[in-house]
Amino acid sequence: MQQTIRLDSLTIPIPEGFEILPKAEVNDLRKKADLSCWWTMGDVEKRYHRKREWIKKVLYSKKFRPLLEHKCVMYAGTGGRRTYLFEPVGFSKFMREWFPEITREMEKGVK
């Protein structure tokens, strides 16, 4: 059965293959889709509004690397070229828990 939207005397057909969903459900589906695949460095830059260099300082700091490595961040690459993959749920949890400490460390310079 084809869905329609009726406004006073105007009827708008909903094309086959499309559905009208509540905004909350659409947002939930987007969130689930976003968390179902590993993020790239570019994804992390966009989500956290931080430059690649800032993120790398966190990834390679003596303090934070043990919390990330092989848990929610994977390092790969050869020939001096690294690629990074971030497990979205674990990395998001890390950022929520550690962000205040990370910013303090960044202000004084991560060693």
C-alpha positions in Angstrom: 0.0 0.0 0.0 1.4 3.4 -1.0 1.9 5.9 1.7 0.6 9.5 1.2 0.7 12.8 3.0 -2.5 14.8 3.0 -2.6 18.5 3.6 -6.0 20.0 3.3 -7.0 19.2 -0.3 -3.4 18.3 -1.4 -2.3 14.7 -1.4 1.4 13.9 -1.8 2.3 10.3 -2.7 5.4 8.8 -1.1 7.4 7.0 -3.8 7.7 3.3 -3.5 10.8 2.2 -1.6 10.6 5.2 0.7 9.2 5.4 4.2 8.5 8.2 6.6 10.2 7.7 9.9 10.3 9.6 13.2 13.4 11.8 13.4 14.6 10.1 16.6 14.5 6.7 14.7 16.5 8.2 11.8 19.1 9.6 14.2 19.4 6.3 16.0 19.9 4.4 12.7 22.6 6.9 11.6 24.4 6.5 15.0 24.3 2.7 14.7 25.6 2.9 11.1 28.4 5.2 12.1 29.5 3.0 15.0 29.5 -0.2 12.9 32.7 0.5 11.0 36.2 1.6 12.0 37.0 5.3 11.7 39.9 6.7 9.7 42.1 9.6 10.9 40.0 11.9 8.7 36.8 10.7 10.5 38.4 11.4 13.9 39.5 14.9 12.8 36.0 15.7 11.8 34.3 14.3 14.9 36.6 15.9 17.5 37.5 19.1 15.6 41.2 18.5 16.1 44.0 18.5 13.6 45.9 15.3 12.7 49.0 16.5 14.5 47.1 17.0 17.7 45.6 13.5 17.5 49.0 12.0 16.7 50.5 13.6 19.8 47.8 11.9 21.9 48.3 8.5 20.1 52.1 8.6 20.7 52.2 10.0 24.2 53.7 7.8 26.9 50.7 8.4 29.0 47.9 7.6 26.5 49.4 5.1 24.1 49.1 2.1 26.4 45.4 3.0 26.9 44.8 3.0 23.1 47.1 0.6 21.4 45.5 -2.6 20.3 42.4 -1.7 22.2 40.7 1.0 20.1 43.4 2.2 17.8 45.3 0.1 15.3 48.5 1.3 13.7 49.5 -0.1 10.3 51.8 0.7 7.5 55.3 0.2 6.2 58.0 2.3 4.7 57.5 5.1 7.2 53.9 5.6 6.2 51.4 4.9 8.9 47.7 4.5 8.7 45.4 4.5 11.7 42.1 2.8 12.4 39.9 3.7 15.3 37.3 1.4 16.8 34.5 3.9 17.3 32.9 2.7 20.5 36.2 2.2 22.4 37.7 5.4 21.1 34.6 7.5 21.9 34.7 6.1 25.4 38.4 6.9 25.8 37.8 10.5 24.6 34.9 11.0 27.0 36.8 9.7 29.9 40.2 11.2 29.2 39.5 14.5 27.3 40.0 16.8 30.3 43.3 15.1 31.1 44.3 15.1 27.4 43.7 18.9 27.1 45.7 19.5 30.3 48.6 17.5 29.0 48.5 19.2 25.6 48.7 22.6 27.2 51.9 21.7 29.0 53.2 19.6 26.2 52.8 15.8 26.1 56.0 13.9 26.6 
